[in-house]
């Protein structure tokens, strides 16, 4: 019985670690997607977009707000915005 409990606990720990790693990789991929869309906007329109919503509306960016929080800080049209993505 103790062996079954130990195996179940180990399996749960491994599953949790894999899930956390996948969420972190998803956050990195989402940040990269936001930056690519912002650079594309700058190349086409001549300046970086002032909001994340603009990228969603005009450049087809989609964000899973249930899983990630995105901080998009814009300073000026000629300065690349700061983007931080955090898994929830």
Secondary structure, DSSP 8 states (H G I E B T S, - for coil): -HHHHHHHHHHHHHHHHHHHHHHHHHHHHHHHHHHHHHHHHHHHHSS--S-HHHHHHHH-----TTTEEEEEE---TTS--EEEEEE-
